[in-house]
Amino acid sequence: MKYEEIAGMTAKDLMNKKTELRQSLFEARMKNALGQLTNPMEIRAIRRNIARLNTAAAAAKVANVPTETGKKKAAAKKAGSKAKAKG
């Protein structure tokens, strides 16, 4: 699974896919413990896909966060300098 495929998913799809991959990771680990897993590299691939999903979810969350602008930014800066002067 490539990041480009994941980046276009909605938040709900990301969560569903993550749940599905966590279940398959659990099953792969169990099979590996029992010696039934033919390719142990599957575990690594699944873990990396989960990490890609987490990255895409975090990027989507950051994209939706409004940033400080104008007066808010100046007020925050001013308040920060006053706190430093008192401390």
CORDA-V110127 format. One record per residue. N is the residue number from 1. PSI is psi in whole degrees, -180 to 180 (none if undefined). OMEGA is omega in whole degrees, -180 to 180 (none if undefined). Layout:
# CORDA-V110127
n:N psi:PSI omega:OMEGA
n:N psi:PSI omega:OMEGA
This chain:
# CORDA-V110127
n:1 psi:128 omega:-179
n:2 psi:156 omega:-179
n:3 psi:-33 omega:180
n:4 psi:-36 omega:179
n:5 psi:-38 omega:-176
n:6 psi:-37 omega:-174
n:7 psi:-29 omega:-179
n:8 psi:-2 omega:-178
n:9 psi:154 omega:175
n:10 psi:168 omega:-179
n:11 psi:-38 omega:180
n:12 psi:-41 omega:178
n:13 psi:-39 omega:179
n:14 psi:-44 omega:-180
n:15 psi:-40 omega:179
n:16 psi:-44 omega:-180
n:17 psi:-38 omega:180
n:18 psi:-42 omega:178
n:19 psi:-42 omega:179
n:20 psi:-43 omega:-180
n:21 psi:-36 omega:177
n:22 psi:-39 omega:178
n:23 psi:-43 omega:180
n:24 psi:-31 omega:176
n:25 psi:-43 omega:178
n:26 psi:-47 omega:-180
n:27 psi:-40 omega:180
n:28 psi:-40 omega:179
n:29 psi:-39 omega:178
n:30 psi:-44 omega:178
n:31 psi:-38 omega:180
n:32 psi:-40 omega:179
n:33 psi:-32 omega:180
n:34 psi:-5 omega:-180
n:35 psi:19 omega:-177
n:36 psi:-7 omega:-178
n:37 psi:122 omega:-177
n:38 psi:-34 omega:-178
n:39 psi:101 omega:-178
n:40 psi:-13 omega:178
n:41 psi:-14 omega:176
n:42 psi:-36 omega:-180
n:43 psi:-45 omega:179
n:44 psi:-43 omega:-179
n:45 psi:-41 omega:180
n:46 psi:-44 omega:179
n:47 psi:-41 omega:180
n:48 psi:-37 omega:177
n:49 psi:-38 omega:176
n:50 psi:-41 omega:178
n:51 psi:-39 omega:177
n:52 psi:-41 omega:178
n:53 psi:-42 omega:178
n:54 psi:-40 omega:179
n:55 psi:-44 omega:180
n:56 psi:-39 omega:179
n:57 psi:-41 omega:179
n:58 psi:-39 omega:179
n:59 psi:-39 omega:178
n:60 psi:-37 omega:180
n:61 psi:-42 omega:179
n:62 psi:-37 omega:-179
n:63 psi:-28 omega:-178
n:64 psi:-7 omega:-179
n:65 psi:124 omega:178
n:66 psi:146 omega:-180
n:67 psi:160 omega:177
n:68 psi:140 omega:178
n:69 psi:155 omega:171
n:70 psi:-114 omega:-174
n:71 psi:-38 omega:-180
n:72 psi:-43 omega:-179
n:73 psi:-44 omega:180
n:74 psi:-41 omega:180
n:75 psi:-39 omega:180
n:76 psi:-40 omega:180
n:77 psi:-44 omega:-180
n:78 psi:-44 omega:179
n:79 psi:-37 omega:179
n:80 psi:-39 omega:-180
n:81 psi:-33 omega:177
n:82 psi:-39 omega:180
n:83 psi:-37 omega:179
n:84 psi:-38 omega:-179
n:85 psi:-37 omega:-179
n:86 psi:-37 omega:-174
n:87 psi:none omega:none
